[in-house]
Amino acid sequence: MHERNHLNFHCDWQFGFSVRSVLKGTVGYLLDWSGCGGLNLKRNIEVWNPFSNSGQKVVSGRTIKCIGLIEDFRYEAGPTDPIRIKAYVSKETASDIRARLARPLTNPRLKLAWYIIDFDEADKLWFEAAYLKSPKTAEASLDSTGGELQIFVDNHHTRISDTLDIAVFGFEFQVVPADKKKCTLEFATGSKLRLVKQWGTGR
């Protein structure tokens, strides 16, 4: 999962869309994303929940409603380090993002939440690999590199698979903690190995 202090997850987003019960993998969900002057993204994707044992804290039930399926989650584990997420979202969501980015973003602040699960091959158990412990959503700001806000959406669709003719669009963004805000992030490398990190300084 991580090298040195890096907490990076590469998720099998295509498996997340189909979820064949015989397969196991790392699956990530973008659960919440709102802000930036009215860009409030809907949970308009519903997929099967592969977590087959009890103990799920963040979601429950047979399905998970989300904004998108995560492909990459990157974080260097420091309290002010940026978090970069790439996910696949619906055509409607991509259109909403594109419309908002067509005019300048005057307010880069937003709230978001993510959720990543994985399978412990040794214990034969699903476990929660990355999520917000407290509060349930993070207050953040879009990061800027070279004066450019780090938010992008693909113009061309990607098919989920050769057999599923469903089109989704790549959505990538990088965020840093909002000023004077902090939250507690929880990570795990297995069903019994947990790591808690503070994101933001609260000052």
PLY file of the C-alpha trace (Angstrom):
ply
format ascii 1.0
element vertex 203
property float x
property float y
property float z
element edge 202
property int vertex1
property int vertex2
end_header
0.00 0.00 0.00
2.62 2.56 0.99
6.32 3.27 0.71
8.11 5.17 3.48
5.42 7.50 4.80
3.38 7.54 1.62
-0.20 6.33 1.92
-1.02 5.58 -1.69
-3.82 3.31 -2.85
-4.31 2.09 -6.39
-7.89 0.88 -6.59
-9.52 -1.53 -9.01
-12.31 0.84 -10.05
-13.55 -1.49 -12.78
-14.00 -4.28 -10.23
-15.87 -1.76 -8.07
-18.42 -1.24 -10.83
-18.99 -4.94 -11.55
-18.04 -6.74 -8.29
-17.93 -10.40 -9.25
-18.13 -12.32 -5.99
-15.22 -14.62 -6.84
-12.82 -11.67 -7.08
-11.25 -9.55 -4.35
-9.44 -6.24 -4.61
-8.95 -2.69 -3.39
-12.05 -0.60 -4.04
-12.45 3.14 -3.37
-15.49 5.41 -3.36
-15.81 9.18 -3.54
-18.72 9.65 -1.14
-19.05 13.44 -0.85
-17.82 16.49 -2.75
-19.41 19.94 -2.41
-18.23 23.54 -2.53
-16.23 25.74 -4.89
-19.16 28.12 -5.24
-22.02 25.68 -5.72
-20.48 22.56 -7.26
-22.40 19.98 -5.23
-21.88 16.57 -6.78
-24.63 13.94 -6.47
-24.29 10.34 -5.37
-25.76 9.10 -8.65
-23.75 5.87 -8.92
-24.95 2.80 -7.01
-22.79 -0.33 -6.93
-22.74 -3.59 -5.00
-20.98 -3.55 -1.63
-18.39 -6.39 -1.66
-17.73 -6.14 2.10
-19.12 -9.50 3.17
-18.38 -9.52 6.91
-19.72 -7.37 9.74
-17.85 -4.41 11.17
-18.23 -1.82 8.43
-18.25 1.63 10.08
-18.68 4.06 7.17
-21.42 2.47 5.07
-23.68 -0.55 5.41
-26.05 -2.54 3.29
-25.89 -4.46 0.03
-25.11 -1.42 -2.12
-23.03 1.75 -1.90
-24.18 5.06 -3.35
-21.29 7.27 -4.39
-20.20 10.11 -6.66
-17.53 7.99 -8.30
-15.20 5.01 -8.07
-11.62 5.89 -7.09
-8.68 4.77 -9.21
-5.86 6.49 -7.28
-5.52 7.99 -3.81
-2.19 9.66 -3.02
-1.11 11.16 0.30
2.37 11.61 1.81
0.95 11.33 5.35
1.90 14.76 6.73
-0.61 17.08 8.46
-0.44 19.65 5.65
0.41 17.36 2.73
-1.98 17.42 -0.23
-4.29 14.54 -1.06
-4.75 13.74 -4.74
-7.65 11.61 -5.94
-8.55 10.32 -9.37
-12.04 8.85 -9.73
-14.47 7.88 -12.46
-17.82 9.68 -12.42
-21.04 9.66 -14.43
-21.67 11.67 -17.60
-24.03 13.95 -15.65
-21.43 14.64 -12.96
-18.71 15.29 -15.55
-21.04 17.79 -17.27
-21.69 19.57 -13.96
-17.94 19.85 -13.26
-17.21 21.04 -16.79
-19.92 23.72 -16.58
-18.54 25.01 -13.27
-14.95 25.10 -14.58
-16.05 27.12 -17.61
-15.96 30.23 -15.39
-13.36 31.22 -12.79
-13.48 29.50 -9.41
-13.42 32.34 -6.90
-13.78 30.10 -3.85
-11.59 26.97 -3.78
-13.05 25.62 -0.51
-14.98 22.36 -0.43
-16.05 19.45 1.73
-15.34 15.88 0.72
-15.28 12.30 1.93
-13.72 9.12 0.60
-13.86 5.45 1.53
-11.49 2.64 0.52
-11.87 -1.05 1.36
-9.47 -3.93 0.77
-9.23 -7.67 1.31
-6.85 -9.30 3.80
-5.75 -12.51 2.08
-4.21 -13.92 5.27
-7.33 -13.49 7.42
-9.78 -13.84 4.50
-11.57 -10.67 5.60
-12.55 -7.37 4.02
-11.33 -4.33 5.97
-11.69 -0.56 5.80
-8.40 0.72 4.39
-8.95 4.51 4.30
-11.68 6.79 5.57
-12.44 9.89 7.62
-12.73 8.99 11.28
-13.73 12.42 12.63
-15.52 14.42 11.36
-17.17 12.37 8.60
-16.31 14.97 5.93
-13.07 16.92 5.51
-12.97 20.68 5.02
-10.39 21.38 2.33
-9.27 23.74 -0.43
-8.29 22.94 -3.97
-4.51 22.99 -4.24
-2.74 25.18 -6.77
0.35 24.32 -8.78
1.99 27.06 -10.84
-1.10 29.21 -10.38
-3.41 26.51 -11.74
-6.07 24.99 -9.51
-5.69 21.22 -9.46
-9.09 20.07 -10.72
-9.59 18.31 -14.06
-12.29 16.29 -15.80
-11.91 14.24 -18.98
-13.67 15.33 -22.16
-13.71 11.79 -23.52
-15.44 8.88 -21.84
-13.95 5.58 -20.69
-15.88 2.34 -20.95
-16.10 0.28 -17.77
-15.24 -2.90 -19.67
-15.55 -4.61 -23.02
-18.76 -6.28 -21.87
-20.37 -3.37 -19.97
-21.15 -0.55 -22.37
-21.33 2.11 -19.65
-19.40 5.34 -20.15
-17.69 7.12 -17.26
-15.37 10.12 -17.12
-12.09 10.65 -15.26
-12.21 13.30 -12.52
-8.96 14.28 -10.81
-8.28 16.84 -8.10
-5.78 17.71 -5.39
-6.76 19.23 -2.05
-5.04 20.61 1.04
-6.61 21.13 4.49
-8.72 24.29 4.80
-7.30 27.04 7.03
-7.86 26.45 10.75
-9.51 23.09 10.10
-8.37 19.58 10.95
-9.72 16.07 10.79
-8.66 12.58 11.77
-7.95 10.10 9.00
-7.76 6.36 9.53
-5.80 3.94 7.37
-5.15 0.20 7.51
-2.79 -2.23 5.84
-4.69 -5.30 7.00
-7.65 -6.35 9.10
-5.66 -5.75 12.33
-3.11 -3.06 11.36
-4.39 0.51 11.81
-2.79 3.92 11.39
-4.35 7.24 12.46
-3.25 10.57 10.97
-4.25 14.17 11.65
-4.85 16.20 8.50
-4.80 19.96 9.02
-3.39 21.97 11.92
-6.49 23.68 13.29
-4.57 26.94 13.64
0 1
1 2
2 3
3 4
4 5
5 6
6 7
7 8
8 9
9 10
10 11
11 12
12 13
13 14
14 15
15 16
16 17
17 18
18 19
19 20
20 21
21 22
22 23
23 24
24 25
25 26
26 27
27 28
28 29
29 30
30 31
31 32
32 33
33 34
34 35
35 36
36 37
37 38
38 39
39 40
40 41
41 42
42 43
43 44
44 45
45 46
46 47
47 48
48 49
49 50
50 51
51 52
52 53
53 54
54 55
55 56
56 57
57 58
58 59
59 60
60 61
61 62
62 63
63 64
64 65
65 66
66 67
67 68
68 69
69 70
70 71
71 72
72 73
73 74
74 75
75 76
76 77
77 78
78 79
79 80
80 81
81 82
82 83
83 84
84 85
85 86
86 87
87 88
88 89
89 90
90 91
91 92
92 93
93 94
94 95
95 96
96 97
97 98
98 99
99 100
100 101
101 102
102 103
103 104
104 105
105 106
106 107
107 108
108 109
109 110
110 111
111 112
112 113
113 114
114 115
115 116
116 117
117 118
118 119
119 120
120 121
121 122
122 123
123 124
124 125
125 126
126 127
127 128
128 129
129 130
130 131
131 132
132 133
133 134
134 135
135 136
136 137
137 138
138 139
139 140
140 141
141 142
142 143
143 144
144 145
145 146
146 147
147 148
148 149
149 150
150 151
151 152
152 153
153 154
154 155
155 156
156 157
157 158
158 159
159 160
160 161
161 162
162 163
163 164
164 165
165 166
166 167
167 168
168 169
169 170
170 171
171 172
172 173
173 174
174 175
175 176
176 177
177 178
178 179
179 180
180 181
181 182
182 183
183 184
184 185
185 186
186 187
187 188
188 189
189 190
190 191
191 192
192 193
193 194
194 195
195 196
196 197
197 198
198 199
199 200
200 201
201 202
